[in-house]
Amino acid sequence: MIVVMNKFNIKNEFVDEFIERWKNRNSYLSSVDGFVEFHLLKASPETNYCVVSSFVKWQNFKSFENWTKSNEFKKAHANAGETAHMHFKNANLEIYEVVI
Protein backbone atom coordinates (compact mmCIF):
# COMPACT_ATOMS: atom_id res chain seq x y z
CA MET A 1 0.00 0.00 0.00
CA ILE A 2 1.19 3.55 -0.71
CA VAL A 3 0.17 7.08 0.25
CA VAL A 4 0.54 9.90 -2.26
CA MET A 5 0.54 13.42 -0.89
CA ASN A 6 0.54 16.59 -2.93
CA LYS A 7 1.47 19.50 -0.67
CA PHE A 8 0.11 22.84 -1.85
CA ASN A 9 1.46 26.08 -0.36
CA ILE A 10 -1.59 28.34 -0.48
CA LYS A 11 -1.57 32.07 0.29
CA ASN A 12 -3.45 32.58 3.54
CA GLU A 13 -6.13 34.77 1.97
CA PHE A 14 -7.09 31.97 -0.46
CA VAL A 15 -7.06 28.92 1.83
CA ASP A 16 -10.84 28.74 2.37
CA GLU A 17 -11.56 29.21 -1.34
CA PHE A 18 -8.97 26.56 -2.27
CA ILE A 19 -10.55 24.05 0.12
CA GLU A 20 -14.04 24.83 -1.22
CA ARG A 21 -12.84 24.10 -4.76
CA TRP A 22 -11.64 20.69 -3.59
CA LYS A 23 -14.95 20.02 -1.81
CA ASN A 24 -16.93 20.83 -4.94
CA ARG A 25 -14.81 19.11 -7.59
CA ASN A 26 -15.25 15.63 -9.00
CA SER A 27 -11.97 13.79 -8.49
CA TYR A 28 -13.17 10.59 -10.21
CA LEU A 29 -10.97 8.68 -7.76
CA SER A 30 -13.69 6.32 -6.57
CA SER A 31 -14.00 4.87 -10.07
CA VAL A 32 -10.29 4.00 -10.36
CA ASP A 33 -8.98 0.50 -9.60
CA GLY A 34 -6.68 0.46 -6.60
CA PHE A 35 -8.01 3.64 -4.98
CA VAL A 36 -8.48 3.20 -1.21
CA GLU A 37 -9.19 6.58 0.39
CA PHE A 38 -8.80 10.35 0.05
CA HIS A 39 -8.43 13.16 2.58
CA LEU A 40 -7.58 16.85 2.28
CA LEU A 41 -5.37 18.02 5.14
CA LYS A 42 -4.77 21.57 6.37
CA ALA A 43 -1.75 22.52 8.48
CA SER A 44 -1.51 25.47 10.84
CA PRO A 45 -0.92 28.64 8.82
CA GLU A 46 2.59 30.04 8.38
CA THR A 47 3.21 33.79 8.04
CA ASN A 48 2.36 34.03 4.31
CA TYR A 49 0.85 30.67 3.41
CA CYS A 50 -0.77 27.50 4.64
CA VAL A 51 0.10 23.97 3.55
CA VAL A 52 -2.95 22.10 2.26
CA SER A 53 -2.20 18.49 1.32
CA SER A 54 -4.11 15.94 -0.65
CA PHE A 55 -3.70 12.48 0.90
CA VAL A 56 -4.56 9.53 -1.32
CA LYS A 57 -4.07 5.92 -0.30
CA TRP A 58 -3.58 3.38 -3.10
CA GLN A 59 -3.37 -0.42 -3.05
CA ASN A 60 -0.01 -0.22 -4.83
CA PHE A 61 2.21 2.05 -6.92
CA LYS A 62 0.94 0.57 -10.19
CA SER A 63 -2.62 1.70 -9.32
CA PHE A 64 -1.39 5.25 -8.74
CA GLU A 65 0.65 5.18 -11.94
CA ASN A 66 -2.38 3.96 -13.92
CA TRP A 67 -4.45 6.79 -12.41
CA THR A 68 -1.96 9.40 -13.64
CA LYS A 69 -2.32 8.05 -17.20
CA SER A 70 -6.12 7.79 -17.14
CA ASN A 71 -8.86 9.92 -18.67
CA GLU A 72 -10.24 10.36 -15.14
CA PHE A 73 -6.96 12.02 -14.11
CA LYS A 74 -7.12 14.38 -17.08
CA LYS A 75 -10.72 15.31 -16.26
CA ALA A 76 -9.97 15.81 -12.55
CA HIS A 77 -7.08 18.16 -13.34
CA ALA A 78 -8.63 20.00 -16.30
CA ASN A 79 -9.15 23.23 -14.30
CA ALA A 80 -6.01 23.06 -12.14
CA GLY A 81 -4.56 26.23 -13.68
CA GLU A 82 -7.45 28.28 -12.34
CA THR A 83 -5.91 28.24 -8.86
CA ALA A 84 -2.39 29.32 -9.88
CA HIS A 85 -2.86 32.78 -8.30
CA MET A 86 -3.61 31.12 -4.94
CA HIS A 87 -0.24 29.38 -4.67
CA PHE A 88 2.58 30.89 -2.63
CA LYS A 89 5.10 28.47 -4.17
CA ASN A 90 5.05 25.27 -6.20
CA ALA A 91 3.36 22.13 -4.94
CA ASN A 92 5.43 19.19 -3.75
CA LEU A 93 4.46 15.58 -4.56
CA GLU A 94 5.54 12.94 -2.04
CA ILE A 95 5.00 9.18 -2.23
CA TYR A 96 5.23 6.95 0.84
CA GLU A 97 5.14 3.21 1.26
CA VAL A 98 2.87 2.13 4.12
CA VAL A 99 5.06 -0.03 6.36
CA ILE A 100 2.86 -0.55 9.43
C-alpha positions in Angstrom: 0.0 0.0 0.0 1.2 3.6 -0.7 0.2 7.1 0.3 0.5 9.9 -2.3 0.5 13.4 -0.9 0.5 16.6 -2.9 1.5 19.5 -0.7 0.1 22.8 -1.9 1.5 26.1 -0.4 -1.6 28.3 -0.5 -1.6 32.1 0.3 -3.5 32.6 3.5 -6.1 34.8 2.0 -7.1 32.0 -0.5 -7.1 28.9 1.8 -10.8 28.7 2.4 -11.6 29.2 -1.3 -9.0 26.6 -2.3 -10.6 24.1 0.1 -14.0 24.8 -1.2 -12.8 24.1 -4.8 -11.6 20.7 -3.6 -14.9 20.0 -1.8 -16.9 20.8 -4.9 -14.8 19.1 -7.6 -15.2 15.6 -9.0 -12.0 13.8 -8.5 -13.2 10.6 -10.2 -11.0 8.7 -7.8 -13.7 6.3 -6.6 -14.0 4.9 -10.1 -10.3 4.0 -10.4 -9.0 0.5 -9.6 -6.7 0.5 -6.6 -8.0 3.6 -5.0 -8.5 3.2 -1.2 -9.2 6.6 0.4 -8.8 10.3 0.0 -8.4 13.2 2.6 -7.6 16.8 2.3 -5.4 18.0 5.1 -4.8 21.6 6.4 -1.8 22.5 8.5 -1.5 25.5 10.8 -0.9 28.6 8.8 2.6 30.0 8.4 3.2 33.8 8.0 2.4 34.0 4.3 0.9 30.7 3.4 -0.8 27.5 4.6 0.1 24.0 3.5 -2.9 22.1 2.3 -2.2 18.5 1.3 -4.1 15.9 -0.6 -3.7 12.5 0.9 -4.6 9.5 -1.3 -4.1 5.9 -0.3 -3.6 3.4 -3.1 -3.4 -0.4 -3.0 0.0 -0.2 -4.8 2.2 2.1 -6.9 0.9 0.6 -10.2 -2.6 1.7 -9.3 -1.4 5.3 -8.7 0.6 5.2 -11.9 -2.4 4.0 -13.9 -4.4 6.8 -12.4 -2.0 9.4 -13.6 -2.3 8.1 -17.2 -6.1 7.8 -17.1 -8.9 9.9 -18.7 -10.2 10.4 -15.1 -7.0 12.0 -14.1 -7.1 14.4 -17.1 -10.7 15.3 -16.3 -10.0 15.8 -12.6 -7.1 18.2 -13.3 -8.6 20.0 -16.3 -9.1 23.2 -14.3 -6.0 23.1 -12.1 -4.6 26.2 -13.7 -7.5 28.3 -12.3 -5.9 28.2 -8.9 -2.4 29.3 -9.9 -2.9 32.8 -8.3 -3.6 31.1 -4.9 -0.2 29.4 -4.7 2.6 30.9 -2.6 5.1 28.5 -4.2 5.0 25.3 -6.2 3.4 22.1 -4.9 5.4 19.2 -3.8 4.5 15.6 -4.6 5.5 12.9 -2.0 5.0 9.2 -2.2 5.2 7.0 0.8 5.1 3.2 1.3 2.9 2.1 4.1 5.1 0.0 6.4 2.9 -0.5 9.4 
